[in-house]
Amino acid sequence: MTLLANQVAVVTGANSGIGKAIALALAADGVKVCLVGRRMEALQPVAKQASNGSVCYQTDLGLDSNISALVANLKRDVKGIDILVHSAGVIRLCSFECATPDLLDWHYKVNVRAPYLLTQGLLPMIKARQGQIVFVNSTAGLRAGANASQYASTKHALKAVADSLREEVNADGVRVLSLFLGRTASPMQASVHEMEHRKYSPELLMQPEDVAAVVINAVTLSRTAEVTEVSMRPCVKSY
Ligand SMILES: NC(=O)c1ccc[n+]([C@@H]2O[C@H](COP(=O)([O-])OP(=O)(O)OC[C@H]3O[C@@H](n4cnc5c(N)ncnc54)[C@H](OP(=O)(O)O)[C@@H]3O)[C@@H](O)[C@H]2O)c1
């Protein structure tokens, strides 16, 4: 019996990369995982691998109506939520001069508005379980580089969301963790390499399972402590 056995988690971005690795690591520890993503055909194999009664929720987090429906469906399907992991995210590199308002809004909707609204909708269920919330952030949420103002500004905002939320909900026994990740092997990182015209060598990067191992460690830590922030980067600097 693990510390997390029989807990319920909601993981966004669960059909790919980091979210998928975290969902599977939680499931391996006995957690029932509610898997959230847009592409059902990519969610279903994760549910099969996870087992534990894990369920798929096809959701476009860029649409408020889909987020409200997700909250309503979760309220119907599970009695409480112990862990909420926000991993869904988008990135498109573009210079400040060329970025369109739509590009900025797209990043904002998926990277900030969606985790904000989803957390808000599920907070009563998380508080009831003295649950834990994990925001998958980026080193770009701490230091913004060139050609990433749309992405980096939303990840800075996500840090502020997590920090402010933590100040509010710690008193209810809820823990809030931000993960500031460097380059991690995933479809998103493959596309970043393509946009940068670099050769993609995933084996030289941090692996999604490395991130998942840190998440499991943080959420199983004794309740006398809280991990508020973790920065991780690849050991070898191949880029
Ligand atoms: N990989 C890195 O190097 C790196 C570094 C720092 C931070 N991060 C952060 O890590 C998180 C996960 O990224 P990843 O590397 O695992 O990328 P990934 O493999 O491309 O996964 C991105 C996930 O986001 C979901 N998603 C995107 N738009 C969505 C929408 N509108 N509605 C619902 N789901 C949506 C995707 O689901 P669908 O495909 O079904 O849309 C997919 O599951 C992101 O927040 C990213 O910013 C990644």
The ligand as an ORCA input file, in Angstrom:
! r2SCAN-3c Opt
* xyz 0 1
  N       9.094     20.081    -22.801
  C       9.781     21.081    -22.277
  O      10.962     21.282    -22.568
  C       9.125     21.985    -21.272
  C       9.949     22.874    -20.550
  C       9.365     23.717    -19.621
  C       8.008     23.652    -19.375
  N       7.234     22.797    -20.087
  C       5.794     22.791    -19.809
  O       5.393     21.462    -19.571
  C       4.011     21.321    -19.880
  C       3.812     20.046    -20.696
  O       4.503     20.178    -21.920
  P       5.102     18.912    -22.682
  O       6.516     19.198    -22.930
  O       4.701     17.673    -22.018
  O       4.375     19.114    -24.095
  P       3.453     18.155    -24.971
  O       3.981     16.785    -24.964
  O       3.299     18.882    -26.273
  O       2.091     18.184    -24.191
  C       1.269     19.310    -24.172
  C      -0.071     18.891    -23.635
  O      -0.923     20.034    -23.571
  C      -2.191     19.670    -24.065
  N      -2.889     20.828    -24.620
  C      -2.400     21.807    -25.415
  N      -3.387     22.650    -25.754
  C      -4.509     22.197    -25.151
  C      -5.860     22.634    -25.127
  N      -6.275     23.733    -25.784
  N      -6.750     21.914    -24.426
  C      -6.379     20.801    -23.764
  N      -5.118     20.337    -23.735
  C      -4.201     21.029    -24.444
  C      -1.899     18.650    -25.148
  O      -3.045     17.868    -25.388
  P      -3.585     17.702    -26.905
  O      -2.406     17.284    -27.702
  O      -4.651     16.711    -26.813
  O      -4.066     19.076    -27.295
  C      -0.772     17.854    -24.532
  O      -1.283     16.837    -23.718
  C       3.596     22.608    -20.601
  O       2.870     23.419    -19.706
  C       4.933     23.246    -20.952
  O       4.836     24.655    -21.021
  C       7.755     21.955    -21.027
*
